[in-house]
Amino acid sequence: MKKFCDLTDVELIDLFEQDNISAFEEIYNRYWLKLYAAAYKRLKERETAKEIVQDFFTSLWINRQQVKIVSSLQGYLFTSIRYLVLNYKRAEAVRNSYSEILLMVNNSFDNSTEENYYYKELLERVEAEVTHLPPKCRNVFELSRNQYKTNKEIALLLGISEKTVENHLTKALRFLKVHLNILMLFFLFR
């Protein structure tokens, strides 16, 4: 049999789809640097580019049973990285605008001691309510709201469908809405 480095991409895909770890390692070794260069070219951030490529390969191996590479391996890999970079940039833009809004909101509030106390108490109660969510639902919610991951990124990370991610987020938000409304009434009539 040929060495893995002598195999064509088509042969590697066939072996990869049969759960051959050596074929996966050859794909990794053959394309990691090229994919990193493509991600870095768009991001201009070394660590982020490395993270995206590493996360992609991890996800590729974990989800190998669902992955079907129909056309070229190289095309599939580069297209995947391009979408992950775009998702990262979109999430980064959301994080930046969220930070700006928080700054504006924080600057517009009178930071009196009483308001700070109630704000901290409300945050603690929200965090406490989040702990009452079922574990998977809580995990999805925290990845979405605390780590600003997209539904697609969460689905890849946890090995579940995007629809399942959406269902968990809907369930979490509905739960928090009910419990936070009760908390708001508590604060209003205090």
C-alpha positions as CSV (number, residue, x, y, z in Angstrom):
1,M,0.0,0.0,0.0
2,K,1.1,3.6,-0.7
3,K,2.2,5.9,2.0
4,F,-0.5,8.3,3.1
5,C,1.6,11.3,1.8
6,D,1.5,9.7,-1.7
7,L,-2.3,9.3,-1.7
8,T,-4.5,11.7,-3.8
9,D,-7.1,13.8,-2.1
10,V,-9.8,11.5,-3.4
11,E,-8.1,8.5,-1.9
12,L,-7.7,10.4,1.4
13,I,-11.4,11.4,1.4
14,D,-12.4,7.7,0.9
15,L,-10.2,6.6,3.8
16,F,-11.3,9.6,6.0
17,E,-15.0,8.6,5.5
18,Q,-14.0,5.1,6.8
19,D,-12.8,6.7,10.0
20,N,-9.2,6.3,9.2
21,I,-7.2,8.5,11.6
22,S,-4.1,8.3,9.5
23,A,-5.9,9.7,6.5
24,F,-7.2,12.6,8.7
25,E,-3.7,13.2,9.9
26,E,-2.5,13.4,6.3
27,I,-5.3,15.9,5.4
28,Y,-4.3,17.9,8.5
29,N,-0.6,17.9,7.7
30,R,-1.2,18.7,4.0
31,Y,-3.6,21.6,4.5
32,W,-3.1,23.1,8.0
33,L,-0.6,25.7,7.0
34,K,-2.4,26.6,3.8
35,L,-5.7,27.0,5.7
36,Y,-4.0,29.0,8.4
37,A,-2.5,31.3,5.8
38,A,-5.9,31.9,4.2
39,A,-7.5,32.6,7.6
40,Y,-4.6,34.9,8.6
41,K,-4.8,36.8,5.3
42,R,-8.4,37.8,6.1
43,L,-8.1,38.3,9.9
44,K,-4.5,39.6,10.4
45,E,-4.6,38.0,13.8
46,R,-2.3,35.0,14.3
47,E,-3.9,33.4,17.4
48,T,-7.4,33.8,16.0
49,A,-6.5,32.3,12.7
50,K,-4.8,29.4,14.5
51,E,-7.9,28.9,16.7
52,I,-10.2,28.9,13.7
53,V,-8.2,26.3,11.8
54,Q,-7.7,24.1,14.9
55,D,-11.4,24.3,15.8
56,F,-12.3,23.4,12.2
57,F,-10.1,20.3,12.2
58,T,-11.4,19.3,15.6
59,S,-15.0,19.7,14.3
60,L,-14.2,17.9,11.1
61,W,-13.0,14.8,13.0
62,I,-15.8,14.9,15.5
63,N,-18.5,15.2,12.8
64,R,-16.8,12.9,10.3
65,Q,-19.9,10.7,10.0
66,Q,-22.0,13.6,8.8
67,V,-19.4,15.2,6.6
68,K,-19.8,14.4,2.9
69,I,-17.1,15.9,0.7
70,V,-18.6,15.6,-2.8
71,S,-16.3,17.7,-4.9
72,S,-12.7,18.6,-4.2
73,L,-11.2,18.2,-0.7
74,Q,-9.2,21.5,-1.1
75,G,-12.4,23.4,-2.1
76,Y,-14.3,22.0,0.8
77,L,-11.6,22.9,3.3
78,F,-11.0,26.5,2.0
79,T,-14.7,27.2,1.7
80,S,-15.2,26.0,5.3
81,I,-12.5,28.2,6.6
82,R,-13.8,31.2,4.6
83,Y,-17.3,30.7,6.3
84,L,-15.7,30.3,9.7
85,V,-13.7,33.5,9.3
86,L,-16.8,35.4,8.1
87,N,-18.8,34.0,11.1
88,Y,-16.0,35.1,13.4
89,K,-15.9,38.6,11.9
90,R,-19.7,38.9,12.2
91,A,-19.6,37.8,15.8
92,E,-16.7,40.2,16.4
93,A,-18.8,43.1,15.0
94,V,-21.7,42.1,17.2
95,R,-19.4,42.0,20.3
96,N,-18.0,45.4,19.4
97,S,-21.4,47.0,18.9
98,Y,-22.6,45.4,22.1
99,S,-19.6,46.8,23.9
100,E,-20.3,50.3,22.5
101,I,-23.9,50.1,23.6
102,L,-22.9,49.0,27.1
103,L,-20.4,51.9,27.3
104,M,-23.2,54.3,26.2
105,V,-25.7,52.9,28.6
106,N,-23.2,52.9,31.5
107,N,-22.2,56.4,30.7
108,S,-25.8,57.6,30.6
109,F,-26.7,56.1,34.0
110,D,-26.2,57.9,37.2
111,N,-24.0,55.5,39.0
112,S,-25.4,56.0,42.4
113,T,-24.7,53.5,45.1
114,E,-28.3,52.4,45.3
115,E,-28.5,51.8,41.5
116,N,-25.2,49.9,41.6
117,Y,-26.5,47.7,44.4
118,Y,-29.8,46.9,42.5
119,Y,-27.9,46.3,39.3
120,K,-25.5,43.9,40.9
121,E,-28.3,42.2,42.7
122,L,-30.3,41.8,39.5
123,L,-27.2,40.4,37.7
124,E,-26.7,37.9,40.5
125,R,-30.3,36.8,40.3
126,V,-30.1,36.4,36.6
127,E,-27.0,34.3,37.0
128,A,-28.8,32.3,39.6
129,E,-31.8,31.7,37.3
130,V,-29.4,30.6,34.5
131,T,-28.1,27.9,36.9
132,H,-31.7,26.5,37.0
133,L,-31.7,25.8,33.3
134,P,-31.2,22.1,32.2
135,P,-27.4,21.5,31.7
136,K,-27.5,21.3,27.9
137,C,-29.8,24.4,27.6
138,R,-27.6,26.3,30.1
139,N,-24.4,25.4,28.1
140,V,-26.0,26.5,24.8
141,F,-27.2,29.8,26.4
142,E,-23.8,30.6,28.0
143,L,-22.0,29.9,24.7
144,S,-24.4,32.2,22.9
145,R,-24.7,35.0,25.4
146,N,-21.4,34.9,27.3
147,Q,-19.0,33.7,24.6
148,Y,-21.0,35.3,21.7
149,K,-20.9,32.1,19.6
150,T,-23.2,31.9,16.6
151,N,-25.8,29.1,16.4
152,K,-23.7,27.4,13.8
153,E,-20.5,27.6,15.9
154,I,-22.4,26.2,18.9
155,A,-23.8,23.4,16.8
156,L,-20.4,22.4,15.5
157,L,-18.8,22.7,18.9
158,L,-21.4,20.5,20.7
159,G,-22.1,18.2,17.8
160,I,-25.8,19.0,17.6
161,S,-28.0,20.6,14.9
162,E,-28.5,24.3,14.5
163,K,-32.3,23.7,15.1
164,T,-31.5,22.1,18.4
165,V,-29.4,25.1,19.4
166,E,-32.3,27.4,18.4
167,N,-34.7,25.2,20.5
168,H,-32.4,25.4,23.6
169,L,-32.0,29.2,23.2
170,T,-35.8,29.7,22.9
171,K,-36.4,27.5,25.9
172,A,-33.7,29.4,27.9
173,L,-35.0,32.8,26.9
174,R,-38.6,31.8,27.7
175,F,-37.6,30.5,31.1
176,L,-35.6,33.7,31.9
177,K,-38.3,36.0,30.6
178,V,-40.9,34.4,33.0
179,H,-38.5,34.5,36.0
180,L,-37.1,37.9,35.2
181,N,-40.6,39.4,35.0
182,I,-41.2,38.1,38.4
183,L,-37.9,39.6,39.6
184,M,-38.8,43.0,38.0
185,L,-42.1,43.0,39.8
186,F,-40.2,42.3,43.0
187,F,-37.9,45.3,42.4
188,L,-40.7,47.6,41.4
189,F,-42.8,47.0,44.5
190,R,-40.0,46.9,46.9
